[in-house]
Amino acid sequence: MPGFERPCACDRCGREYIVSGTAANPGNETQILADFACDCGGRVEAMIPGSVNREAVRVLPR
Ligand SMILES: [Zn+2]
């Protein structure tokens, strides 16, 4: 299955992350806004494919 990568940044401290994962149904699917917790307590938001298994998404500092 094809993967995706989305660069994003924390809305509080500006730390940059790469959100990556695998889309179960890539193509013309809807992108959804997902948010993840930064170490500082801020939020990291990224648009990810709607079919992604959220539990399998990786959020890595870059
Ligand atoms: Zn932060």
PDB file of the backbone (N, CA, C, O) and the ligand in Angstrom, with CONECT records:
HET     ZN  A 101       1
ATOM      1  N   MET A   1       0.854  -1.193   0.000  1.00  0.00           N
ATOM      2  CA  MET A   1       0.000   0.000   0.000  1.00  0.00           C
ATOM      3  C   MET A   1       0.885   1.237   0.000  1.00  0.00           C
ATOM      4  O   MET A   1       1.909   1.265   0.683  1.00  0.00           O
ATOM      5  N   PRO A   2       0.511   2.238  -0.742  1.00  0.00           N
ATOM      6  CA  PRO A   2       1.329   3.450  -0.806  1.00  0.00           C
ATOM      7  C   PRO A   2       1.268   4.225   0.497  1.00  0.00           C
ATOM      8  O   PRO A   2       0.252   4.245   1.191  1.00  0.00           O
ATOM      9  N   GLY A   3       2.363   4.848   0.799  1.00  0.00           N
ATOM     10  CA  GLY A   3       2.413   5.643   2.011  1.00  0.00           C
ATOM     11  C   GLY A   3       2.236   7.115   1.701  1.00  0.00           C
ATOM     12  O   GLY A   3       2.185   7.522   0.540  1.00  0.00           O
ATOM     13  N   PHE A   4       2.145   7.882   2.725  1.00  0.00           N
ATOM     14  CA  PHE A   4       2.085   9.337   2.565  1.00  0.00           C
ATOM     15  C   PHE A   4       2.973   9.964   3.623  1.00  0.00           C
ATOM     16  O   PHE A   4       3.264   9.358   4.655  1.00  0.00           O
ATOM     17  N   GLU A   5       3.394  11.176   3.351  1.00  0.00           N
ATOM     18  CA  GLU A   5       4.154  11.960   4.330  1.00  0.00           C
ATOM     19  C   GLU A   5       3.653  13.385   4.297  1.00  0.00           C
ATOM     20  O   GLU A   5       3.430  13.952   3.227  1.00  0.00           O
ATOM     21  N   ARG A   6       3.478  13.960   5.467  1.00  0.00           N
ATOM     22  CA  ARG A   6       3.016  15.349   5.534  1.00  0.00           C
ATOM     23  C   ARG A   6       3.911  16.117   6.502  1.00  0.00           C
ATOM     24  O   ARG A   6       3.992  15.774   7.682  1.00  0.00           O
ATOM     25  N   PRO A   7       4.578  17.148   6.008  1.00  0.00           N
ATOM     26  CA  PRO A   7       5.317  18.007   6.922  1.00  0.00           C
ATOM     27  C   PRO A   7       4.323  18.894   7.676  1.00  0.00           C
ATOM     28  O   PRO A   7       3.337  19.358   7.103  1.00  0.00           O
ATOM     29  N   CYS A   8       4.585  19.119   8.938  1.00  0.00           N
ATOM     30  CA  CYS A   8       3.705  19.975   9.713  1.00  0.00           C
ATOM     31  C   CYS A   8       4.490  20.524  10.894  1.00  0.00           C
ATOM     32  O   CYS A   8       5.625  20.118  11.142  1.00  0.00           O
ATOM     33  N   ALA A   9       3.885  21.437  11.608  1.00  0.00           N
ATOM     34  CA  ALA A   9       4.587  22.078  12.717  1.00  0.00           C
ATOM     35  C   ALA A   9       3.634  22.310  13.876  1.00  0.00           C
ATOM     36  O   ALA A   9       2.427  22.474  13.698  1.00  0.00           O
ATOM     37  N   CYS A  10       4.208  22.318  15.057  1.00  0.00           N
ATOM     38  CA  CYS A  10       3.435  22.590  16.259  1.00  0.00           C
ATOM     39  C   CYS A  10       2.925  24.027  16.236  1.00  0.00           C
ATOM     40  O   CYS A  10       3.643  24.943  15.836  1.00  0.00           O
ATOM     41  N   ASP A  11       1.693  24.214  16.666  1.00  0.00           N
ATOM     42  CA  ASP A  11       1.127  25.564  16.651  1.00  0.00           C
ATOM     43  C   ASP A  11       1.588  26.400  17.844  1.00  0.00           C
ATOM     44  O   ASP A  11       1.300  27.595  17.905  1.00  0.00           O
ATOM     45  N   ARG A  12       2.285  25.801  18.772  1.00  0.00           N
ATOM     46  CA  ARG A  12       2.731  26.557  19.945  1.00  0.00           C
ATOM     47  C   ARG A  12       4.229  26.844  19.901  1.00  0.00           C
ATOM     48  O   ARG A  12       4.646  27.995  20.026  1.00  0.00           O
ATOM     49  N   CYS A  13       5.045  25.791  19.721  1.00  0.00           N
ATOM     50  CA  CYS A  13       6.496  25.989  19.784  1.00  0.00           C
ATOM     51  C   CYS A  13       7.154  26.016  18.403  1.00  0.00           C
ATOM     52  O   CYS A  13       8.328  26.366  18.284  1.00  0.00           O
ATOM     53  N   GLY A  14       6.406  25.648  17.364  1.00  0.00           N
ATOM     54  CA  GLY A  14       6.950  25.708  16.020  1.00  0.00           C
ATOM     55  C   GLY A  14       7.823  24.530  15.635  1.00  0.00           C
ATOM     56  O   GLY A  14       8.382  24.513  14.538  1.00  0.00           O
ATOM     57  N   ARG A  15       7.954  23.548  16.506  1.00  0.00           N
ATOM     58  CA  ARG A  15       8.740  22.366  16.203  1.00  0.00           C
ATOM     59  C   ARG A  15       8.147  21.642  14.985  1.00  0.00           C
ATOM     60  O   ARG A  15       6.931  21.505  14.851  1.00  0.00           O
ATOM     61  N   GLU A  16       9.043  21.187  14.108  1.00  0.00           N
ATOM     62  CA  GLU A  16       8.571  20.573  12.873  1.00  0.00           C
ATOM     63  C   GLU A  16       8.517  19.059  12.986  1.00  0.00           C
ATOM     64  O   GLU A  16       9.377  18.429  13.601  1.00  0.00           O
ATOM     65  N   TYR A  17       7.501  18.502  12.386  1.00  0.00           N
ATOM     66  CA  TYR A  17       7.292  17.059  12.401  1.00  0.00           C
ATOM     67  C   TYR A  17       6.985  16.562  10.994  1.00  0.00           C
ATOM     68  O   TYR A  17       6.580  17.319  10.112  1.00  0.00           O
ATOM     69  N   ILE A  18       7.193  15.265  10.822  1.00  0.00           N
ATOM     70  CA  ILE A  18       6.697  14.585   9.635  1.00  0.00           C
ATOM     71  C   ILE A  18       5.654  13.564  10.089  1.00  0.00           C
ATOM     72  O   ILE A  18       5.945  12.672  10.885  1.00  0.00           O
ATOM     73  N   VAL A  19       4.461  13.711   9.577  1.00  0.00           N
ATOM     74  CA  VAL A  19       3.410  12.736   9.845  1.00  0.00           C
ATOM     75  C   VAL A  19       3.403  11.757   8.677  1.00  0.00           C
ATOM     76  O   VAL A  19       3.283  12.164   7.522  1.00  0.00           O
ATOM     77  N   SER A  20       3.529  10.485   8.975  1.00  0.00           N
ATOM     78  CA  SER A  20       3.560   9.506   7.895  1.00  0.00           C
ATOM     79  C   SER A  20       2.727   8.293   8.251  1.00  0.00           C
ATOM     80  O   SER A  20       2.472   8.007   9.421  1.00  0.00           O
ATOM     81  N   GLY A  21       2.312   7.590   7.219  1.00  0.00           N
ATOM     82  CA  GLY A  21       1.494   6.414   7.426  1.00  0.00           C
ATOM     83  C   GLY A  21       1.143   5.793   6.096  1.00  0.00           C
ATOM     84  O   GLY A  21       1.762   6.085   5.072  1.00  0.00           O
ATOM     85  N   THR A  22       0.157   4.948   6.122  1.00  0.00           N
ATOM     86  CA  THR A  22      -0.254   4.229   4.920  1.00  0.00           C
ATOM     87  C   THR A  22      -1.747   4.416   4.710  1.00  0.00           C
ATOM     88  O   THR A  22      -2.548   4.225   5.625  1.00  0.00           O
ATOM     89  N   ALA A  23      -2.108   4.794   3.488  1.00  0.00           N
ATOM     90  CA  ALA A  23      -3.514   4.967   3.146  1.00  0.00           C
ATOM     91  C   ALA A  23      -4.077   3.645   2.647  1.00  0.00           C
ATOM     92  O   ALA A  23      -3.495   3.016   1.764  1.00  0.00           O
ATOM     93  N   ALA A  24      -5.190   3.226   3.200  1.00  0.00           N
ATOM     94  CA  ALA A  24      -5.797   1.968   2.784  1.00  0.00           C
ATOM     95  C   ALA A  24      -6.462   2.111   1.419  1.00  0.00           C
ATOM     96  O   ALA A  24      -6.596   1.135   0.680  1.00  0.00           O
ATOM     97  N   ASN A  25      -6.874   3.320   1.094  1.00  0.00           N
ATOM     98  CA  ASN A  25      -7.655   3.534  -0.126  1.00  0.00           C
ATOM     99  C   ASN A  25      -7.228   4.829  -0.787  1.00  0.00           C
ATOM    100  O   ASN A  25      -8.004   5.783  -0.824  1.00  0.00           O
ATOM    101  N   PRO A  26      -5.994   4.888  -1.317  1.00  0.00           N
ATOM    102  CA  PRO A  26      -5.480   6.135  -1.885  1.00  0.00           C
ATOM    103  C   PRO A  26      -6.208   6.500  -3.168  1.00  0.00           C
ATOM    104  O   PRO A  26      -6.883   5.664  -3.769  1.00  0.00           O
ATOM    105  N   GLY A  27      -6.067   7.747  -3.581  1.00  0.00           N
ATOM    106  CA  GLY A  27      -6.745   8.188  -4.789  1.00  0.00           C
ATOM    107  C   GLY A  27      -7.565   9.423  -4.494  1.00  0.00           C
ATOM    108  O   GLY A  27      -7.074  10.376  -3.889  1.00  0.00           O
ATOM    109  N   ASN A  28      -8.800   9.406  -4.917  1.00  0.00           N
ATOM    110  CA  ASN A  28      -9.640  10.588  -4.770  1.00  0.00           C
ATOM    111  C   ASN A  28     -10.360  10.637  -3.438  1.00  0.00           C
ATOM    112  O   ASN A  28     -11.468  11.164  -3.338  1.00  0.00           O
ATOM    113  N   GLU A  29      -9.743  10.102  -2.448  1.00  0.00           N
ATOM    114  CA  GLU A  29     -10.427  10.106  -1.166  1.00  0.00           C
ATOM    115  C   GLU A  29     -10.283  11.456  -0.470  1.00  0.00           C
ATOM    116  O   GLU A  29      -9.411  12.261  -0.797  1.00  0.00           O
ATOM    117  N   THR A  30     -11.139  11.668   0.467  1.00  0.00           N
ATOM    118  CA  THR A  30     -11.149  12.900   1.232  1.00  0.00           C
ATOM    119  C   THR A  30      -9.960  12.968   2.176  1.00  0.00           C
ATOM    120  O   THR A  30      -9.582  11.979   2.804  1.00  0.00           O
ATOM    121  N   GLN A  31      -9.384  14.154   2.259  1.00  0.00           N
ATOM    122  CA  GLN A  31      -8.349  14.387   3.261  1.00  0.00           C
ATOM    123  C   GLN A  31      -9.029  14.884   4.536  1.00  0.00           C
ATOM    124  O   GLN A  31      -9.958  15.690   4.490  1.00  0.00           O
ATOM    125  N   ILE A  32      -8.561  14.399   5.641  1.00  0.00           N
ATOM    126  CA  ILE A  32      -9.146  14.845   6.900  1.00  0.00           C
ATOM    127  C   ILE A  32      -8.082  15.545   7.732  1.00  0.00           C
ATOM    128  O   ILE A  32      -6.890  15.273   7.594  1.00  0.00           O
ATOM    129  N   LEU A  33      -8.521  16.436   8.585  1.00  0.00           N
ATOM    130  CA  LEU A  33      -7.596  17.144   9.466  1.00  0.00           C
ATOM    131  C   LEU A  33      -7.405  16.327  10.743  1.00  0.00           C
ATOM    132  O   LEU A  33      -8.350  16.073  11.490  1.00  0.00           O
ATOM    133  N   ALA A  34      -6.166  15.927  10.969  1.00  0.00           N
ATOM    134  CA  ALA A  34      -5.851  15.158  12.169  1.00  0.00           C
ATOM    135  C   ALA A  34      -4.951  16.014  13.055  1.00  0.00           C
ATOM    136  O   ALA A  34      -4.153  16.803  12.550  1.00  0.00           O
ATOM    137  N   ASP A  35      -5.075  15.864  14.352  1.00  0.00           N
ATOM    138  CA  ASP A  35      -4.147  16.584  15.212  1.00  0.00           C
ATOM    139  C   ASP A  35      -3.523  15.647  16.225  1.00  0.00           C
ATOM    140  O   ASP A  35      -4.131  14.684  16.692  1.00  0.00           O
ATOM    141  N   PHE A  36      -2.286  15.973  16.540  1.00  0.00           N
ATOM    142  CA  PHE A  36      -1.468  15.143  17.413  1.00  0.00           C
ATOM    143  C   PHE A  36      -0.867  16.033  18.482  1.00  0.00           C
ATOM    144  O   PHE A  36      -0.751  17.244  18.294  1.00  0.00           O
ATOM    145  N   ALA A  37      -0.486  15.442  19.598  1.00  0.00           N
ATOM    146  CA  ALA A  37       0.075  16.225  20.695  1.00  0.00           C
ATOM    147  C   ALA A  37       1.581  16.385  20.524  1.00  0.00           C
ATOM    148  O   ALA A  37       2.295  15.418  20.257  1.00  0.00           O
ATOM    149  N   CYS A  38       2.046  17.609  20.681  1.00  0.00           N
ATOM    150  CA  CYS A  38       3.478  17.895  20.709  1.00  0.00           C
ATOM    151  C   CYS A  38       3.989  17.713  22.134  1.00  0.00           C
ATOM    152  O   CYS A  38       3.213  17.762  23.089  1.00  0.00           O
ATOM    153  N   ASP A  39       5.278  17.505  22.271  1.00  0.00           N
ATOM    154  CA  ASP A  39       5.874  17.367  23.598  1.00  0.00           C
ATOM    155  C   ASP A  39       5.621  18.589  24.484  1.00  0.00           C
ATOM    156  O   ASP A  39       5.546  18.470  25.707  1.00  0.00           O
ATOM    157  N   CYS A  40       5.490  19.753  23.865  1.00  0.00           N
ATOM    158  CA  CYS A  40       5.307  20.987  24.635  1.00  0.00           C
ATOM    159  C   CYS A  40       3.877  21.149  25.120  1.00  0.00           C
ATOM    160  O   CYS A  40       3.590  22.049  25.910  1.00  0.00           O
ATOM    161  N   GLY A  41       2.980  20.293  24.658  1.00  0.00           N
ATOM    162  CA  GLY A  41       1.587  20.416  25.030  1.00  0.00           C
ATOM    163  C   GLY A  41       0.759  21.103  23.959  1.00  0.00           C
ATOM    164  O   GLY A  41      -0.463  21.196  24.075  1.00  0.00           O
ATOM    165  N   GLY A  42       1.425  21.585  22.913  1.00  0.00           N
ATOM    166  CA  GLY A  42       0.713  22.200  21.793  1.00  0.00           C
ATOM    167  C   GLY A  42       0.160  21.137  20.862  1.00  0.00           C
ATOM    168  O   GLY A  42       0.244  19.938  21.128  1.00  0.00           O
ATOM    169  N   ARG A  43      -0.404  21.612  19.770  1.00  0.00           N
ATOM    170  CA  ARG A  43      -0.996  20.688  18.818  1.00  0.00           C
ATOM    171  C   ARG A  43      -0.269  20.749  17.478  1.00  0.00           C
ATOM    172  O   ARG A  43       0.195  21.801  17.039  1.00  0.00           O
ATOM    173  N   VAL A  44      -0.188  19.585  16.852  1.00  0.00           N
ATOM    174  CA  VAL A  44       0.382  19.463  15.519  1.00  0.00           C
ATOM    175  C   VAL A  44      -0.738  19.006  14.606  1.00  0.00           C
ATOM    176  O   VAL A  44      -1.310  17.934  14.806  1.00  0.00           O
ATOM    177  N   GLU A  45      -1.056  19.821  13.596  1.00  0.00           N
ATOM    178  CA  GLU A  45      -2.163  19.474  12.717  1.00  0.00           C
ATOM    179  C   GLU A  45      -1.651  19.111  11.339  1.00  0.00           C
ATOM    180  O   GLU A  45      -0.702  19.718  10.842  1.00  0.00           O
ATOM    181  N   ALA A  46      -2.276  18.126  10.724  1.00  0.00           N
ATOM    182  CA  ALA A  46      -1.896  17.717   9.370  1.00  0.00           C
ATOM    183  C   ALA A  46      -3.126  17.182   8.655  1.00  0.00           C
ATOM    184  O   ALA A  46      -4.008  16.576   9.263  1.00  0.00           O
ATOM    185  N   MET A  47      -3.164  17.423   7.341  1.00  0.00           N
ATOM    186  CA  MET A  47      -4.210  16.834   6.518  1.00  0.00           C
ATOM    187  C   MET A  47      -3.732  15.447   6.084  1.00  0.00           C
ATOM    188  O   MET A  47      -2.670  15.314   5.475  1.00  0.00           O
ATOM    189  N   ILE A  48      -4.501  14.443   6.393  1.00  0.00           N
ATOM    190  CA  ILE A  48      -4.104  13.079   6.030  1.00  0.00           C
ATOM    191  C   ILE A  48      -5.256  12.391   5.293  1.00  0.00           C
ATOM    192  O   ILE A  48      -6.414  12.775   5.456  1.00  0.00           O
ATOM    193  N   PRO A  49      -4.942  11.377   4.484  1.00  0.00           N
ATOM    194  CA  PRO A  49      -6.001  10.662   3.774  1.00  0.00           C
ATOM    195  C   PRO A  49      -7.010  10.059   4.750  1.00  0.00           C
ATOM    196  O   PRO A  49      -6.635   9.552   5.806  1.00  0.00           O
ATOM    197  N   GLY A  50      -8.287  10.119   4.390  1.00  0.00           N
ATOM    198  CA  GLY A  50      -9.343   9.703   5.292  1.00  0.00           C
ATOM    199  C   GLY A  50      -9.337   8.224   5.636  1.00  0.00           C
ATOM    200  O   GLY A  50      -9.887   7.824   6.662  1.00  0.00           O
ATOM    201  N   SER A  51      -8.720   7.404   4.786  1.00  0.00           N
ATOM    202  CA  SER A  51      -8.751   5.959   5.032  1.00  0.00           C
ATOM    203  C   SER A  51      -7.600   5.483   5.909  1.00  0.00           C
ATOM    204  O   SER A  51      -7.468   4.291   6.186  1.00  0.00           O
ATOM    205  N   VAL A  52      -6.775   6.425   6.339  1.00  0.00           N
ATOM    206  CA  VAL A  52      -5.617   6.037   7.138  1.00  0.00           C
ATOM    207  C   VAL A  52      -6.058   5.492   8.490  1.00  0.00           C
ATOM    208  O   VAL A  52      -6.972   6.018   9.125  1.00  0.00           O
ATOM    209  N   ASN A  53      -5.401   4.451   8.901  1.00  0.00           N
ATOM    210  CA  ASN A  53      -5.592   3.934  10.257  1.00  0.00           C
ATOM    211  C   ASN A  53      -4.849   4.856  11.217  1.00  0.00           C
ATOM    212  O   ASN A  53      -3.618   4.867  11.256  1.00  0.00           O
ATOM    213  N   ARG A  54      -5.596   5.614  11.974  1.00  0.00           N
ATOM    214  CA  ARG A  54      -4.982   6.638  12.832  1.00  0.00           C
ATOM    215  C   ARG A  54      -3.999   6.033  13.827  1.00  0.00           C
ATOM    216  O   ARG A  54      -3.013   6.672  14.192  1.00  0.00           O
ATOM    217  N   GLU A  55      -4.259   4.824  14.262  1.00  0.00           N
ATOM    218  CA  GLU A  55      -3.371   4.216  15.256  1.00  0.00           C
ATOM    219  C   GLU A  55      -2.021   3.841  14.655  1.00  0.00           C
ATOM    220  O   GLU A  55      -1.055   3.617  15.385  1.00  0.00           O
ATOM    221  N   ALA A  56      -1.950   3.772  13.320  1.00  0.00           N
ATOM    222  CA  ALA A  56      -0.706   3.390  12.659  1.00  0.00           C
ATOM    223  C   ALA A  56       0.064   4.601  12.133  1.00  0.00           C
ATOM    224  O   ALA A  56       1.122   4.447  11.524  1.00  0.00           O
ATOM    225  N   VAL A  57      -0.463   5.797  12.367  1.00  0.00           N
ATOM    226  CA  VAL A  57       0.218   7.000  11.900  1.00  0.00           C
ATOM    227  C   VAL A  57       1.402   7.307  12.787  1.00  0.00           C
ATOM    228  O   VAL A  57       1.304   7.249  14.013  1.00  0.00           O
ATOM    229  N   ARG A  58       2.526   7.636  12.161  1.00  0.00           N
ATOM    230  CA  ARG A  58       3.726   7.996  12.908  1.00  0.00           C
ATOM    231  C   ARG A  58       3.919   9.506  12.850  1.00  0.00           C
ATOM    232  O   ARG A  58       3.744  10.121  11.798  1.00  0.00           O
ATOM    233  N   VAL A  59       4.273  10.087  13.959  1.00  0.00           N
ATOM    234  CA  VAL A  59       4.589  11.507  14.019  1.00  0.00           C
ATOM    235  C   VAL A  59       6.009  11.633  14.528  1.00  0.00           C
ATOM    236  O   VAL A  59       6.279  11.392  15.705  1.00  0.00           O
ATOM    237  N   LEU A  60       6.925  12.013  13.632  1.00  0.00           N
ATOM    238  CA  LEU A  60       8.338  12.041  13.977  1.00  0.00           C
ATOM    239  C   LEU A  60       8.880  13.460  13.870  1.00  0.00           C
ATOM    240  O   LEU A  60       8.566  14.166  12.911  1.00  0.00           O
ATOM    241  N   PRO A  61       9.688  13.892  14.837  1.00  0.00           N
ATOM    242  CA  PRO A  61      10.375  15.167  14.697  1.00  0.00           C
ATOM    243  C   PRO A  61      11.311  15.109  13.499  1.00  0.00           C
ATOM    244  O   PRO A  61      11.871  14.054  13.199  1.00  0.00           O
ATOM    245  N   ARG A  62      11.486  16.228  12.817  1.00  0.00           N
ATOM    246  CA  ARG A  62      12.421  16.172  11.699  1.00  0.00           C
ATOM    247  C   ARG A  62      13.585  17.112  11.892  1.00  0.00           C
ATOM    248  O   ARG A  62      14.467  17.187  11.038  1.00  0.00           O
TER     249      ARG A  62
HETATM  250 ZN    ZN A 101       5.240  22.135  20.469  1.00  0.00          ZN2+
END
